[in-house]
Amino acid sequence: MRSPETGTELESRPEGDRAPHNDEGVARRRDGFQVLPVRMECEAVSRLDEAWRRLGLRNRMDLFRRSLGAYLVNAGEHDVAALVDPGERHLATSATR
């Protein structure tokens, strides 16, 4: 099967393995989560992995969530930041007071 957007070959999976899509074509899992693909150069990923370990974070995803949460807080998006990074929840409630 080929991707309609890029014309590249797609991995074929059994029908039951495919996630349902919303109106924008983004895959949604039944558990309410979506997988967001992030493509980065190998060297950048290696350096990020070194950084999250040095910082004492649990894993790469913890780094991404905290970084995105910090960016959103800095941009004034406190409520969205609280959804992305649970550590930012206190900022969302204090910002609305």
Biopython code that builds the backbone (N, CA, C, O; Angstrom):
import numpy as np
from Bio.PDB.StructureBuilder import StructureBuilder

atoms = [
    (1, "MET", "N", (0.848, -1.168, 0.000)),
    (1, "MET", "CA", (0.000, 0.000, 0.000)),
    (1, "MET", "C", (0.902, 1.242, 0.000)),
    (1, "MET", "O", (1.969, 1.232, 0.614)),
    (2, "ARG", "N", (0.479, 2.299, -0.680)),
    (2, "ARG", "CA", (1.256, 3.535, -0.779)),
    (2, "ARG", "C", (0.562, 4.666, -0.025)),
    (2, "ARG", "O", (-0.666, 4.741, 0.024)),
    (3, "SER", "N", (1.375, 5.540, 0.560)),
    (3, "SER", "CA", (0.868, 6.721, 1.242)),
    (3, "SER", "C", (0.293, 7.683, 0.227)),
    (3, "SER", "O", (0.955, 7.991, -0.764)),
    (4, "PRO", "N", (-0.945, 8.178, 0.448)),
    (4, "PRO", "CA", (-1.508, 9.138, -0.494)),
    (4, "PRO", "C", (-0.760, 10.473, -0.491)),
    (4, "PRO", "O", (-0.747, 11.171, -1.505)),
    (5, "GLU", "N", (-0.132, 10.839, 0.642)),
    (5, "GLU", "CA", (0.562, 12.116, 0.733)),
    (5, "GLU", "C", (1.915, 12.089, 0.041)),
    (5, "GLU", "O", (2.268, 13.016, -0.688)),
    (6, "THR", "N", (2.680, 11.010, 0.277)),
    (6, "THR", "CA", (4.062, 10.989, -0.211)),
    (6, "THR", "C", (4.305, 9.990, -1.321)),
    (6, "THR", "O", (5.319, 10.073, -2.015)),
    (7, "GLY", "N", (3.389, 9.043, -1.505)),
    (7, "GLY", "CA", (3.574, 8.021, -2.512)),
    (7, "GLY", "C", (4.551, 6.944, -2.102)),
    (7, "GLY", "O", (4.891, 6.078, -2.908)),
    (8, "THR", "N", (5.015, 6.981, -0.844)),
    (8, "THR", "CA", (5.959, 5.973, -0.368)),
    (8, "THR", "C", (5.217, 4.734, 0.103)),
    (8, "THR", "O", (4.040, 4.777, 0.460)),
    (9, "GLU", "N", (5.935, 3.651, 0.089)),
    (9, "GLU", "CA", (5.356, 2.378, 0.497)),
    (9, "GLU", "C", (5.091, 2.379, 2.002)),
    (9, "GLU", "O", (5.951, 2.780, 2.786)),
    (10, "LEU", "N", (3.906, 1.932, 2.401)),
    (10, "LEU", "CA", (3.540, 1.849, 3.808)),
    (10, "LEU", "C", (3.584, 0.401, 4.269)),
    (10, "LEU", "O", (3.361, -0.522, 3.485)),
    (11, "GLU", "N", (3.873, 0.218, 5.543)),
    (11, "GLU", "CA", (3.854, -1.112, 6.125)),
    (11, "GLU", "C", (2.415, -1.613, 6.137)),
    (11, "GLU", "O", (1.507, -0.887, 6.542)),
    (12, "SER", "N", (2.208, -2.826, 5.702)),
    (12, "SER", "CA", (0.869, -3.400, 5.685)),
    (12, "SER", "C", (0.620, -4.109, 7.008)),
    (12, "SER", "O", (1.417, -4.943, 7.437)),
    (13, "ARG", "N", (-0.486, -3.773, 7.643)),
    (13, "ARG", "CA", (-0.852, -4.394, 8.918)),
    (13, "ARG", "C", (-2.243, -4.988, 8.794)),
    (13, "ARG", "O", (-3.045, -4.534, 7.979)),
    (14, "PRO", "N", (-2.534, -6.010, 9.604)),
    (14, "PRO", "CA", (-3.902, -6.548, 9.598)),
    (14, "PRO", "C", (-4.889, -5.447, 9.976)),
    (14, "PRO", "O", (-4.553, -4.554, 10.753)),
    (15, "GLU", "N", (-6.082, -5.505, 9.442)),
    (15, "GLU", "CA", (-7.088, -4.464, 9.660)),
    (15, "GLU", "C", (-7.318, -4.171, 11.134)),
    (15, "GLU", "O", (-7.487, -3.008, 11.502)),
    (16, "GLY", "N", (-7.331, -5.183, 11.985)),
    (16, "GLY", "CA", (-7.563, -4.989, 13.421)),
    (16, "GLY", "C", (-6.447, -4.247, 14.118)),
    (16, "GLY", "O", (-6.630, -3.770, 15.238)),
    (17, "ASP", "N", (-5.283, -4.137, 13.476)),
    (17, "ASP", "CA", (-4.120, -3.480, 14.060)),
    (17, "ASP", "C", (-4.114, -1.979, 13.839)),
    (17, "ASP", "O", (-3.317, -1.269, 14.453)),
    (18, "ARG", "N", (-4.967, -1.492, 12.994)),
    (18, "ARG", "CA", (-4.950, -0.076, 12.636)),
    (18, "ARG", "C", (-5.741, 0.742, 13.635)),
    (18, "ARG", "O", (-6.834, 0.356, 14.050)),
    (19, "ALA", "N", (-5.178, 1.872, 14.014)),
    (19, "ALA", "CA", (-5.849, 2.775, 14.948)),
    (19, "ALA", "C", (-6.908, 3.573, 14.200)),
    (19, "ALA", "O", (-6.697, 3.943, 13.045)),
    (20, "PRO", "N", (-8.054, 3.847, 14.844)),
    (20, "PRO", "CA", (-9.047, 4.700, 14.196)),
    (20, "PRO", "C", (-8.493, 6.104, 14.030)),
    (20, "PRO", "O", (-7.611, 6.512, 14.786)),
    (21, "HIS", "N", (-8.996, 6.850, 13.056)),
    (21, "HIS", "CA", (-8.515, 8.198, 12.789)),
    (21, "HIS", "C", (-9.617, 9.213, 13.049)),
    (21, "HIS", "O", (-10.802, 8.916, 12.892)),
    (22, "ASN", "N", (-9.214, 10.414, 13.449)),
    (22, "ASN", "CA", (-10.187, 11.494, 13.594)),
    (22, "ASN", "C", (-10.333, 12.204, 12.252)),
    (22, "ASN", "O", (-9.783, 11.752, 11.248)),
    (23, "ASP", "N", (-11.064, 13.300, 12.230)),
    (23, "ASP", "CA", (-11.328, 14.002, 10.969)),
    (23, "ASP", "C", (-10.065, 14.533, 10.288)),
    (23, "ASP", "O", (-10.043, 14.712, 9.071)),
    (24, "GLU", "N", (-9.009, 14.785, 11.078)),
    (24, "GLU", "CA", (-7.771, 15.297, 10.494)),
    (24, "GLU", "C", (-6.864, 14.165, 10.035)),
    (24, "GLU", "O", (-5.767, 14.427, 9.540)),
    (25, "GLY", "N", (-7.288, 12.922, 10.184)),
    (25, "GLY", "CA", (-6.475, 11.787, 9.762)),
    (25, "GLY", "C", (-5.421, 11.378, 10.769)),
    (25, "GLY", "O", (-4.516, 10.615, 10.432)),
    (26, "VAL", "N", (-5.513, 11.867, 11.998)),
    (26, "VAL", "CA", (-4.540, 11.535, 13.032)),
    (26, "VAL", "C", (-5.007, 10.281, 13.756)),
    (26, "VAL", "O", (-6.161, 10.191, 14.177)),
    (27, "ALA", "N", (-4.112, 9.321, 13.898)),
    (27, "ALA", "CA", (-4.468, 8.056, 14.546)),
    (27, "ALA", "C", (-4.797, 8.281, 16.016)),
    (27, "ALA", "O", (-4.062, 8.962, 16.731)),
    (28, "ARG", "N", (-5.900, 7.705, 16.453)),
    (28, "ARG", "CA", (-6.308, 7.749, 17.859)),
    (28, "ARG", "C", (-6.391, 6.332, 18.380)),
    (28, "ARG", "O", (-6.976, 5.461, 17.736)),
    (29, "ARG", "N", (-5.814, 6.100, 19.527)),
    (29, "ARG", "CA", (-5.908, 4.786, 20.134)),
    (29, "ARG", "C", (-7.157, 4.737, 20.988)),
    (29, "ARG", "O", (-7.688, 5.767, 21.403)),
    (30, "ARG", "N", (-7.608, 3.547, 21.238)),
    (30, "ARG", "CA", (-8.820, 3.372, 22.048)),
    (30, "ARG", "C", (-8.633, 3.849, 23.479)),
    (30, "ARG", "O", (-9.618, 4.159, 24.148)),
    (31, "ASP", "N", (-7.400, 3.917, 23.968)),
    (31, "ASP", "CA", (-7.148, 4.338, 25.351)),
    (31, "ASP", "C", (-7.103, 5.856, 25.505)),
    (31, "ASP", "O", (-6.787, 6.355, 26.584)),
    (32, "GLY", "N", (-7.418, 6.601, 24.433)),
    (32, "GLY", "CA", (-7.460, 8.052, 24.514)),
    (32, "GLY", "C", (-6.133, 8.726, 24.260)),
    (32, "GLY", "O", (-6.020, 9.937, 24.452)),
    (33, "PHE", "N", (-5.134, 7.995, 23.839)),
    (33, "PHE", "CA", (-3.821, 8.559, 23.560)),
    (33, "PHE", "C", (-3.570, 8.583, 22.060)),
    (33, "PHE", "O", (-4.158, 7.802, 21.311)),
    (34, "GLN", "N", (-2.705, 9.471, 21.634)),
    (34, "GLN", "CA", (-2.238, 9.523, 20.256)),
    (34, "GLN", "C", (-0.724, 9.423, 20.265)),
    (34, "GLN", "O", (-0.065, 9.915, 21.181)),
    (35, "VAL", "N", (-0.190, 8.798, 19.266)),
    (35, "VAL", "CA", (1.255, 8.698, 19.118)),
    (35, "VAL", "C", (1.694, 9.805, 18.169)),
    (35, "VAL", "O", (1.189, 9.917, 17.052)),
    (36, "LEU", "N", (2.639, 10.618, 18.625)),
    (36, "LEU", "CA", (3.147, 11.718, 17.821)),
    (36, "LEU", "C", (4.535, 11.354, 17.303)),
    (36, "LEU", "O", (5.468, 11.214, 18.094)),
    (37, "PRO", "N", (4.684, 11.200, 16.014)),
    (37, "PRO", "CA", (6.003, 10.858, 15.482)),
    (37, "PRO", "C", (6.938, 12.069, 15.524)),
    (37, "PRO", "O", (6.545, 13.184, 15.180)),
    (38, "VAL", "N", (8.151, 11.834, 15.941)),
    (38, "VAL", "CA", (9.165, 12.887, 15.954)),
    (38, "VAL", "C", (10.391, 12.330, 15.246)),
    (38, "VAL", "O", (10.993, 11.356, 15.700)),
    (39, "ARG", "N", (10.750, 12.945, 14.149)),
    (39, "ARG", "CA", (11.916, 12.496, 13.391)),
    (39, "ARG", "C", (13.065, 13.449, 13.673)),
    (39, "ARG", "O", (12.942, 14.660, 13.490)),
    (40, "MET", "N", (14.195, 12.885, 14.126)),
    (40, "MET", "CA", (15.369, 13.694, 14.449)),
    (40, "MET", "C", (16.614, 12.963, 13.976)),
    (40, "MET", "O", (16.614, 11.742, 13.821)),
    (41, "GLU", "N", (17.659, 13.717, 13.752)),
    (41, "GLU", "CA", (18.937, 13.122, 13.378)),
    (41, "GLU", "C", (19.463, 12.269, 14.523)),
    (41, "GLU", "O", (19.255, 12.586, 15.695)),
    (42, "CYS", "N", (20.143, 11.190, 14.176)),
    (42, "CYS", "CA", (20.650, 10.249, 15.178)),
    (42, "CYS", "C", (21.541, 10.925, 16.218)),
    (42, "CYS", "O", (21.446, 10.623, 17.407)),
    (43, "GLU", "N", (22.401, 11.832, 15.775)),
    (43, "GLU", "CA", (23.303, 12.528, 16.705)),
    (43, "GLU", "C", (22.513, 13.339, 17.722)),
    (43, "GLU", "O", (22.866, 13.370, 18.901)),
    (44, "ALA", "N", (21.443, 13.995, 17.273)),
    (44, "ALA", "CA", (20.621, 14.784, 18.199)),
    (44, "ALA", "C", (19.949, 13.882, 19.220)),
    (44, "ALA", "O", (19.882, 14.224, 20.401)),
    (45, "VAL", "N", (19.454, 12.739, 18.782)),
    (45, "VAL", "CA", (18.800, 11.803, 19.700)),
    (45, "VAL", "C", (19.803, 11.275, 20.720)),
    (45, "VAL", "O", (19.485, 11.169, 21.904)),
    (46, "SER", "N", (21.003, 10.947, 20.270)),
    (46, "SER", "CA", (22.048, 10.479, 21.198)),
    (46, "SER", "C", (22.352, 11.526, 22.259)),
    (46, "SER", "O", (22.477, 11.205, 23.440)),
    (47, "ARG", "N", (22.469, 12.770, 21.836)),
    (47, "ARG", "CA", (22.780, 13.854, 22.774)),
    (47, "ARG", "C", (21.617, 14.114, 23.725)),
    (47, "ARG", "O", (21.823, 14.381, 24.909)),
    (48, "LEU", "N", (20.391, 14.036, 23.201)),
    (48, "LEU", "CA", (19.210, 14.180, 24.070)),
    (48, "LEU", "C", (19.167, 13.074, 25.117)),
    (48, "LEU", "O", (18.857, 13.328, 26.281)),
    (49, "ASP", "N", (19.477, 11.852, 24.706)),
    (49, "ASP", "CA", (19.483, 10.734, 25.651)),
    (49, "ASP", "C", (20.524, 10.945, 26.749)),
    (49, "ASP", "O", (20.271, 10.645, 27.915)),
    (50, "GLU", "N", (21.679, 11.454, 26.376)),
    (50, "GLU", "CA", (22.699, 11.767, 27.382)),
    (50, "GLU", "C", (22.183, 12.835, 28.341)),
    (50, "GLU", "O", (22.398, 12.751, 29.551)),
    (51, "ALA", "N", (21.502, 13.834, 27.795)),
    (51, "ALA", "CA", (21.013, 14.948, 28.612)),
    (51, "ALA", "C", (19.957, 14.505, 29.603)),
    (51, "ALA", "O", (20.033, 14.871, 30.776)),
    (52, "TRP", "N", (18.953, 13.712, 29.164)),
    (52, "TRP", "CA", (17.905, 13.337, 30.120)),
    (52, "TRP", "C", (18.457, 12.450, 31.221)),
    (52, "TRP", "O", (17.980, 12.491, 32.355)),
    (53, "ARG", "N", (19.457, 11.654, 30.892)),
    (53, "ARG", "CA", (20.080, 10.832, 31.950)),
    (53, "ARG", "C", (20.844, 11.720, 32.938)),
    (53, "ARG", "O", (20.737, 11.530, 34.149)),
    (54, "ARG", "N", (21.610, 12.685, 32.428)),
    (54, "ARG", "CA", (22.342, 13.604, 33.309)),
    (54, "ARG", "C", (21.390, 14.384, 34.201)),
    (54, "ARG", "O", (21.694, 14.651, 35.364)),
    (55, "LEU", "N", (20.243, 14.746, 33.654)),
    (55, "LEU", "CA", (19.259, 15.533, 34.403)),
    (55, "LEU", "C", (18.451, 14.690, 35.397)),
    (55, "LEU", "O", (17.661, 15.227, 36.173)),
    (56, "GLY", "N", (18.652, 13.387, 35.369)),
    (56, "GLY", "CA", (17.964, 12.509, 36.316)),
    (56, "GLY", "C", (16.502, 12.254, 35.956)),
    (56, "GLY", "O", (15.700, 11.900, 36.821)),
    (57, "LEU", "N", (16.155, 12.432, 34.686)),
    (57, "LEU", "CA", (14.785, 12.177, 34.254)),
    (57, "LEU", "C", (14.589, 10.680, 34.036)),
    (57, "LEU", "O", (15.552, 9.923, 33.918)),
    (58, "ARG", "N", (13.326, 10.272, 33.984)),
    (58, "ARG", "CA", (13.020, 8.844, 33.867)),
    (58, "ARG", "C", (13.325, 8.281, 32.486)),
    (58, "ARG", "O", (13.809, 7.156, 32.363)),
    (59, "ASN", "N", (13.042, 9.061, 31.450)),
    (59, "ASN", "CA", (13.205, 8.556, 30.087)),
    (59, "ASN", "C", (13.103, 9.721, 29.104)),
    (59, "ASN", "O", (12.925, 10.874, 29.497)),
    (60, "ARG", "N", (13.217, 9.398, 27.840)),
    (60, "ARG", "CA", (13.160, 10.403, 26.777)),
    (60, "ARG", "C", (11.805, 11.112, 26.760)),
    (60, "ARG", "O", (11.735, 12.321, 26.540)),
    (61, "MET", "N", (10.738, 10.361, 26.992)),
    (61, "MET", "CA", (9.398, 10.964, 26.966)),
    (61, "MET", "C", (9.238, 11.977, 28.090)),
    (61, "MET", "O", (8.579, 13.001, 27.909)),
    (62, "ASP", "N", (9.827, 11.709, 29.238)),
    (62, "ASP", "CA", (9.789, 12.662, 30.348)),
    (62, "ASP", "C", (10.443, 13.979, 29.936)),
    (62, "ASP", "O", (9.945, 15.058, 30.258)),
    (63, "LEU", "N", (11.566, 13.878, 29.221)),
    (63, "LEU", "CA", (12.235, 15.080, 28.716)),
    (63, "LEU", "C", (11.334, 15.849, 27.756)),
    (63, "LEU", "O", (11.218, 17.070, 27.857)),
    (64, "PHE", "N", (10.699, 15.143, 26.829)),
    (64, "PHE", "CA", (9.822, 15.813, 25.868)),
    (64, "PHE", "C", (8.634, 16.480, 26.553)),
    (64, "PHE", "O", (8.303, 17.625, 26.243)),
    (65, "ARG", "N", (7.995, 15.781, 27.474)),
    (65, "ARG", "CA", (6.829, 16.361, 28.154)),
    (65, "ARG", "C", (7.213, 17.589, 28.967)),
    (65, "ARG", "O", (6.536, 18.616, 28.913)),
    (66, "ARG", "N", (8.306, 17.477, 29.723)),
    (66, "ARG", "CA", (8.735, 18.620, 30.542)),
    (66, "ARG", "C", (9.150, 19.807, 29.671)),
    (66, "ARG", "O", (8.839, 20.955, 29.986)),
    (67, "SER", "N", (9.849, 19.523, 28.583)),
    (67, "SER", "CA", (10.289, 20.595, 27.687)),
    (67, "SER", "C", (9.103, 21.278, 27.039)),
    (67, "SER", "O", (9.049, 22.506, 26.972)),
    (68, "LEU", "N", (8.161, 20.498, 26.567)),
    (68, "LEU", "CA", (6.978, 21.071, 25.936)),
    (68, "LEU", "C", (6.155, 21.846, 26.957)),
    (68, "LEU", "O", (5.640, 22.923, 26.657)),
    (69, "GLY", "N", (6.032, 21.300, 28.161)),
    (69, "GLY", "CA", (5.313, 22.002, 29.225)),
    (69, "GLY", "C", (5.961, 23.340, 29.554)),
    (69, "GLY", "O", (5.266, 24.345, 29.703)),
    (70, "ALA", "N", (7.289, 23.361, 29.669)),
    (70, "ALA", "CA", (8.004, 24.607, 29.970)),
    (70, "ALA", "C", (7.824, 25.627, 28.847)),
    (70, "ALA", "O", (7.645, 26.817, 29.110)),
    (71, "TYR", "N", (7.871, 25.168, 27.609)),
    (71, "TYR", "CA", (7.668, 26.069, 26.474)),
    (71, "TYR", "C", (6.271, 26.683, 26.531)),
    (71, "TYR", "O", (6.110, 27.890, 26.348)),
    (72, "LEU", "N", (5.268, 25.854, 26.785)),
    (72, "LEU", "CA", (3.893, 26.340, 26.829)),
    (72, "LEU", "C", (3.669, 27.313, 27.983)),
    (72, "LEU", "O", (2.968, 28.312, 27.818)),
    (73, "VAL", "N", (4.251, 27.038, 29.143)),
    (73, "VAL", "CA", (4.144, 27.962, 30.274)),
    (73, "VAL", "C", (4.770, 29.298, 29.903)),
    (73, "VAL", "O", (4.192, 30.352, 30.168)),
    (74, "ASN", "N", (5.945, 29.257, 29.295)),
    (74, "ASN", "CA", (6.634, 30.480, 28.882)),
    (74, "ASN", "C", (5.802, 31.281, 27.879)),
    (74, "ASN", "O", (5.873, 32.509, 27.836)),
    (75, "ALA", "N", (5.016, 30.568, 27.076)),
    (75, "ALA", "CA", (4.167, 31.229, 26.077)),
    (75, "ALA", "C", (2.812, 31.637, 26.658)),
    (75, "ALA", "O", (1.963, 32.167, 25.941)),
    (76, "GLY", "N", (2.607, 31.391, 27.960)),
    (76, "GLY", "CA", (1.354, 31.772, 28.597)),
    (76, "GLY", "C", (0.238, 30.759, 28.457)),
    (76, "GLY", "O", (-0.903, 31.050, 28.815)),
    (77, "GLU", "N", (0.538, 29.575, 27.942)),
    (77, "GLU", "CA", (-0.465, 28.524, 27.737)),
    (77, "GLU", "C", (-0.470, 27.568, 28.935)),
    (77, "GLU", "O", (-0.163, 26.385, 28.790)),
    (78, "HIS", "N", (-0.816, 28.081, 30.104)),
    (78, "HIS", "CA", (-0.737, 27.315, 31.346)),
    (78, "HIS", "C", (-1.668, 26.109, 31.362)),
    (78, "HIS", "O", (-1.276, 25.035, 31.819)),
    (79, "ASP", "N", (-2.889, 26.268, 30.872)),
    (79, "ASP", "CA", (-3.835, 25.153, 30.877)),
    (79, "ASP", "C", (-3.365, 24.017, 29.975)),
    (79, "ASP", "O", (-3.484, 22.846, 30.335)),
    (80, "VAL", "N", (-2.834, 24.359, 28.809)),
    (80, "VAL", "CA", (-2.332, 23.331, 27.897)),
    (80, "VAL", "C", (-1.084, 22.689, 28.495)),
    (80, "VAL", "O", (-0.906, 21.476, 28.385)),
    (81, "ALA", "N", (-0.236, 23.465, 29.114)),
    (81, "ALA", "CA", (0.971, 22.940, 29.750)),
    (81, "ALA", "C", (0.617, 21.917, 30.822)),
    (81, "ALA", "O", (1.307, 20.908, 30.973)),
    (82, "ALA", "N", (-0.453, 22.173, 31.563)),
    (82, "ALA", "CA", (-0.875, 21.239, 32.609)),
    (82, "ALA", "C", (-1.332, 19.911, 32.015)),
    (82, "ALA", "O", (-1.216, 18.874, 32.669)),
    (83, "LEU", "N", (-1.841, 19.925, 30.804)),
    (83, "LEU", "CA", (-2.249, 18.684, 30.146)),
    (83, "LEU", "C", (-1.039, 17.886, 29.666)),
    (83, "LEU", "O", (-1.047, 16.656, 29.694)),
    (84, "VAL", "N", (-0.016, 18.586, 29.230)),
    (84, "VAL", "CA", (1.175, 17.950, 28.672)),
    (84, "VAL", "C", (2.108, 17.460, 29.766)),
    (84, "VAL", "O", (2.626, 16.346, 29.691)),
    (85, "ASP", "N", (2.322, 18.280, 30.773)),
    (85, "ASP", "CA", (3.267, 17.967, 31.851)),
    (85, "ASP", "C", (2.545, 18.116, 33.176)),
    (85, "ASP", "O", (2.302, 19.238, 33.622)),
    (86, "PRO", "N", (2.196, 17.002, 33.816)),
    (86, "PRO", "CA", (1.460, 17.082, 35.090)),
    (86, "PRO", "C", (2.161, 17.934, 36.142)),
    (86, "PRO", "O", (1.501, 18.447, 37.046)),
    (87, "GLY", "N", (3.475, 18.098, 36.051)),
    (87, "GLY", "CA", (4.201, 18.948, 36.981)),
    (87, "GLY", "C", (3.847, 20.414, 36.844)),
    (87, "GLY", "O", (4.146, 21.214, 37.730)),
    (88, "GLU", "N", (3.214, 20.771, 35.742)),
    (88, "GLU", "CA", (2.833, 22.165, 35.492)),
    (88, "GLU", "C", (1.413, 22.470, 35.978)),
    (88, "GLU", "O", (0.945, 23.596, 35.812)),
    (89, "ARG", "N", (0.726, 21.505, 36.567)),
    (89, "ARG", "CA", (-0.666, 21.716, 36.977)),
    (89, "ARG", "C", (-0.827, 22.858, 37.967)),
    (89, "ARG", "O", (-1.792, 23.619, 37.885)),
    (90, "HIS", "N", (0.108, 22.985, 38.900)),
    (90, "HIS", "CA", (-0.001, 24.067, 39.893)),
    (90, "HIS", "C", (0.072, 25.428, 39.220)),
    (90, "HIS", "O", (-0.524, 26.387, 39.708)),
    (91, "LEU", "N", (0.790, 25.531, 38.110)),
    (91, "LEU", "CA", (0.875, 26.809, 37.403)),
    (91, "LEU", "C", (-0.444, 27.149, 36.715)),
    (91, "LEU", "O", (-0.814, 28.319, 36.625)),
    (92, "ALA", "N", (-1.145, 26.140, 36.236)),
    (92, "ALA", "CA", (-2.415, 26.377, 35.545)),
    (92, "ALA", "C", (-3.453, 26.916, 36.526)),
    (92, "ALA", "O", (-4.202, 27.835, 36.192)),
    (93, "THR", "N", (-3.503, 26.359, 37.721)),
    (93, "THR", "CA", (-4.504, 26.820, 38.676)),
    (93, "THR", "C", (-4.151, 28.190, 39.247)),
    (93, "THR", "O", (-5.040, 29.000, 39.507)),
    (94, "SER", "N", (-2.853, 28.456, 39.446)),
    (94, "SER", "CA", (-2.490, 29.770, 39.986)),
    (94, "SER", "C", (-2.639, 30.866, 38.942)),
    (94, "SER", "O", (-2.876, 32.022, 39.293)),
    (95, "ALA", "N", (-2.504, 30.522, 37.656)),
    (95, "ALA", "CA", (-2.612, 31.529, 36.599)),
    (95, "ALA", "C", (-4.066, 31.977, 36.388)),
    (95, "ALA", "O", (-4.312, 33.075, 35.888)),
    (96, "THR", "N", (-5.021, 31.130, 36.767)),
    (96, "THR", "CA", (-6.418, 31.476, 36.530)),
    (96, "THR", "C", (-7.013, 32.260, 37.694)),
    (96, "THR", "O", (-8.151, 32.721, 37.611)),
    (97, "ARG", "N", (-6.256, 32.414, 38.778)),
    (97, "ARG", "CA", (-6.765, 33.154, 39.950)),
    (97, "ARG", "C", (-6.653, 34.625, 39.790)),
    (97, "ARG", "O", (-7.038, 35.374, 40.687)),
]
sb = StructureBuilder()
sb.init_structure("model")
sb.init_model(0)
sb.init_chain("A")
sb.init_seg("    ")
for serial, (resi, resn, name, xyz) in enumerate(atoms, 1):
    if name == "N":
        sb.init_residue(resn, " ", resi, " ")
    sb.init_atom(name, np.array(xyz, "f"), 0.0, 1.0, " ", f" {name:<3s}", serial, name[0])
structure = sb.get_structure()
